[in-house]
Every structure is written in structure tokens, then in C-alpha cells.
Amino acid sequence: MWIHEIKIPIATSKMIIENNKSEVTKSINEELNKVENYIEQALFYARSNTVEKDYYVKNITLKEIVNDSIKKNKNVLIHEKVSVNIHELEQKVYTDNKWIEFILNQIIQNSIKYRKKDSTL
């Protein structure tokens, strides 16, 4: 319950930032994005105990999944000057969109965190 409740002040803070853009609020927004990612991790770990109740498997293209993850991480990718090289993603797969995006977001975030500078993902 706490995980859902904490999202409200974060969303409110992001709206305030959106209406008061500056270098300081940009920096605050980046930190709020990190907090959101940690909250999302906690939520997914909490759900992992009852994963059989949380799956919704459907047919989706890899391109759609990857593009959604890139969009979600676009600010940190841009800030860290990371370019993403994607190709051959027209295949369709059966997966739970929410869980696969969580996994891809973790891969992207860890790739950025542990990459050698001036490299591509």
C-alpha cells in the first residue's frame, strides 16, 4: 500500500517541476526518476511472491516492447549521452508486457550504470 501512496507526492512533484523548468528542477526530476525506478522495483519484487496472479500474456512485437522501454528511460539515456542501436525487432512474442518491460528497464538502467563511458547499448 505504501508503494502506491508514495507515487502521489512524486507525481505532484513532477507536475510542479513541469511548470517551473530550470536547471535545478531538471536535476530534481532526474532524482525523482531514480526514486520512481526504485519504487517500481519494490513493487515488482512484492508482486513476485504471487506472480501467477499477476501475469497477462499476450502476443506483442519486440519492437513495441523495446520502444516503450527506451521511451521510459529516454531522459537518462539522453543525459548520459547513450545511443541505442536496435534492429530486427519485428518478431512477435507471447509475454506479459508489464513484466518484460520491467526486465528491459532493469537491463537498460544497469547497462547505463555499469557501462564504459563513450559506449553504445
Residue, then its C-alpha position, 0 to 999 in steps of 0.5 A: m500500500w505504501i508503494h502506491e501512496i508514495k507515487i502521489p507526492i512524486a507525481t505532484s512533484k513532477m507536475i510542479i517541476e513541469n511548470n517551473k523548468s530550470e536547471v535545478t528542477k531538471s536535476i530534481n526530476e532526474e532524482l525523482n526518476k531514480v526514486e520512481n525506478y526504485i519504487e517500481q522495483a519494490l513493487f515488482y519484487a512484492r508482486s513476485n511472491t504471487v506472480e501467477k496472479d499477476y501475469y497477462v500474456k499476450n502476443i506483442t512485437l519486440k519492437e513495441i516492447v523495446n520502444d516503450s522501454i527506451k521511451k521510459n528511460k529516454n531522459v537518462l539515456i539522453h543525459e548520459k549521452v547513450s545511443v541505442n542501436i536496435h534492429e530486427l525487432e519485428q518478431k512477435v512474442y507471447t509475454d506479459n508486457k508489464w513484466i518484460e518491460f520491467i526486465l528491459n528497464q532493469i537491463i537498460q538502467n544497469s547497462i547505463k550504470y555499469r557501462k564504459k563511458d563513450s559506449t553504445l547499448 
